[in-house]
Amino acid sequence: MSCVPVSVTFELDTPDQLRRVVLTLTSEKRSDESEMWTIDFALWERGDNQSDFQVVDKVSVELGPEDFEGARTIAREGLCTGQRAQSLVAADTLKAFHYGSATSDDVRDDVVEIVRAE
């Protein structure tokens, strides 16, 4: 499949307005003409609704070819309810990683699950 470079960003705020997940999905064409998709994922938090958000942590995850179709669907149609829910799971894992109670593999797995969620 021909790669059309694209970059889309989603911001998800929790109902209490104290957490924000920012997810940027990007496709690029490699020098060998193959397709590459990445997710840049960040968790932001604040103590109250009047304070500014502060970044907790960020990660960039390269997707495997098996997840390209899911990435294309998100880029075209946006995040479904299951993908938004999985984004919050990935945010919890990223925060746990930041504080030493999760691994980078845990974070990667949960971020990749966003494109697989329905």
N, C-alpha and C positions, 0 to 999 in steps of 0.2 A: 504494500500500500504506500502511496506517495505521502510524504509527510508535509503537512501544512503547518508551519510554525504558529503557535498560539500560546497565549498566556492569559489566564483568568484568575482573579483573586476573589475569594469569598471571606467575609467577616461574619462570624457567628457570635452573638452576645448571649450570655445566659439570661434567663428571665429576671434574676436579681440585679443584672447589669454590673456584676463584679468581676466577671471573667469574659475575655474575648479570645476567640480562636481565629487566627488568620491563616488561610490555606491558599497558596498560589500553585496552580497546576500549569506546567509549562512543557510544550513539546518543541523539539529542535531537530534539525537534520544534522547528522554526524558527517564527518568528511567522507565516509564511505557511502553516503546517501541513505544510511539506515536511520530509523526513527528512534528518538530517545524522549522519554517522559520523566519529569521530576516533580516532586511535591515539596515545596518549601512550607514548613509548618511551624507556627509560633503560638505560644500561649502568653497572654497578657492578663494581669490581674490588678485590682485596686482594692483598697480597704473599705471605701464607701463610694457612693454615687457622685460625690463632689470632687473626688480626687482624680488625678490623671492615671491612666493605665501605665503600668510598668511591665516590661518584658520579663517573664520568668525564665524562658529558654526557647531556643529555636533549633530546628533540624532540617536538613535537606535530604530527601530520600529519592534515589533513582528507582524507577519501576522496572520490573522485568517485562518482556514481551507479552507474557500471559495476562498482564493487567492493562495493556494499551487500549483495548476496546472499552473497558470500564472508564479509563481516563478520557477517551474521546467522548463518551456519553455524558460525563460530567461537564466537560468543556462545552458541549452543545446544549445540554438541557438543564444544567445546574445540579445542585445536591438534592437528593431525595431525603425523606425523613430518616431512613436507616443510615444514610451516609452522614447526616448531621449528627445523629446520635453517636455514631462511631467516632466522629471528630472529637466529641467530648470525652469518650473513652481514651482516645489517643492523647488528649490534653492531660488527663489524669496520669497517664503513664509517663508523659514527658515531665510532668512536675515531680513524679516519684523518682525519675532518673536524675533530675536536677538535685534532689536531696539524697541521692545515693541508694534508693531502695528499688530501683529497676535498672535493667541493662539497656545498652544502646540497641541490642537486638530486640528487646521488648518494645522499645519505641518504634523501631523500623517496622516490626510486624503489625503493630496497631495502626500506624499511619497507612501502610499498604492496604490494610483491611478496609479503609475508607472507600477505595475504588471498588472493592468487592461487595460491599454492603448493599442491601436492597431495601 
